C-alpha cells in the first residue's frame, strides 16, 4: 500500500488531543471530614501525581478514528500487478479480393480465424469492419463483382500499424499482388505481429489503346492485353465501318463508331479512344550533354511509328507539336507552360547531377530492366508511371490544365539504365504517346520481394504502468465511521452508569 498525499499522515498526531482530554478530565471524589481529620489544615494536592488511565478501550477507539481519518486524507492506494493486456485479433482483406473468385483459396482460412475470435475488416483508410452477416453474403456470391480497390496499399500500412500497435496483437493482411495497388515509396519495415499475405489473382483485361485512320476506309486498331505475366500490344486492321473483329480464343471485340471516336467492348469492359487521323508531331529539344539520350529516344519513336503505321514527325521546334521532349537542365519556358494548359504533353528529362543506385523495374512484358542512376528527389505525392523495385518513382506525371508533364528521373543511355538497349522501350512509350483516356489497365503481378517491406520490427510495448492502483479511501472512511458509531454507543452507556 502507498499514499498519493503522504503529508496528510501528520494529521495522525491529533491522537494526542483525546489522550490529553482523557487524562485531564479525571473525576474528583467528594471530600467528607470525619473525626479529628477535620482539624487538619487543608494542603494543596498535586493533581498530576495521581494521574492514571481509565476507560482505556474507549480511548483506543477515539485514537483509531483519528488515525483512520488521517490515513484517508493521505489517499491510500493498493498497488498490485496489472492484468496482462489481451491482444487484438484481426483479419484485413483488400476489397478487390472480397468480391472476387480469388477469395476462394483463403475463404476457409478466414472462416477458421473468425471462429477463433478474429474480426474481419476491409483494407481501407478507416479499416471498416465487416459484420458476420455481411461476410456470409460475400461468401455465398455466385459470380465476381466489378468492385476493385482504389487505394494505394503501401500508404495504408501506417494506419494499420497505428490501430494495431501492441506486440501481442495478431493481424493477417490479405491483398492482391497486382502492381496497380502499389505506388509511391515502399515502406522500409512493418510490425512483426502484422503478417502480410499477397494473394495471386489470375485476372486479365483487353482494351482498345488507340485507333488510327490509315485510309478513308480502313482503321488500324492497337489493342492492349494485361495479365499477371505482363502487358502486351497487338494490332488489327479493320474496315472503317466494321462493328466487330474476331480475337484469338473465339472471342469478339465489338466496335461502335461515334463521329471522331471509337468505342470497343470486350467481355463486358468498354474503352473509348479518339481516332487518330493526323500525324503525331513530336518536338525533341535537347542540349549537347544529352545527345546520347536523343538517339535512343528517336529510335524508340520510329519503332512505334513503324509498328502502328502512324506517321510521327520528329522536329526541333514546338510549333503545332502534340508532344515535347525537354532534355535540358533548365526550367521549362513560359511559352511551353502555357501550351501545357491548352493540352500539350511534355516529357522532362533534366539530366541533373545523378546519384548512383542499384535497382530495377519490371517492364510491361515482365522482364526486369536495370537502373543505374537517378536524379532529383520526387515530391511525396505523385502519379507514378514507372516504379522501381524499391517503390521509388522513375517516371511520374503531373496534370496541368488539359495537358500533362512527365518527369523522367533516369536516362536511356547505358550510363543511366538499360532502357535504351531494351526491346521493351517502344512498348513502354506507346501508351504514353498514345494514351488511353480512361483508367490505366495494369494487371501485372508484383514479385513478393518487391511488394513486402524488407524488414519486420518488434512493436514497442504499451507505455502503461506495469502495476495497477486501487483507491482505498472509501474503505478507510467507512472503517472510521463504523468505529465512531461504536465509540458513541460505549460512551452513552458509560454516561448512564
Protein Blocks (a to p, Z undefined) as FASTA:
>chain_A
ZZfblmlmmmmmmmmmmmmmmmmmpccdddddehjllmpccddddfklmgccehkllmmm
mmmmmmmmmmmmnopadddddddddddddddddfklmmccklmmmmmmmmmmmmnopacd
dddfklpacdfklmmmmmmpcbdcfbdcfbdfklmmmmmmmmmmcfkbccdddddfbfkl
ggcjddfbdcfklccddddddddddddfbdcdfbfkbccdddddddfkbccdddddddfk
bcbdcdehiiacddddehjaccddeehiacdddddfbdcdddddddfklmmmmmmmmmmm
mmmmmmnopacdddfbfehpabdcddbdbdddfklmmmmmnopacdddekpacddddddd
ddfkopacddfbdcdjddfbdcdfbdcfkopafbdcddehjbccdddfbdfbfklmmmlm
pcklmmmmmmmmmccfbdcddfbdcdfklmpcfbdcdddddfbdfbdcddfklmmmmmmm
mmmmmmmmmmmmmmmZZ
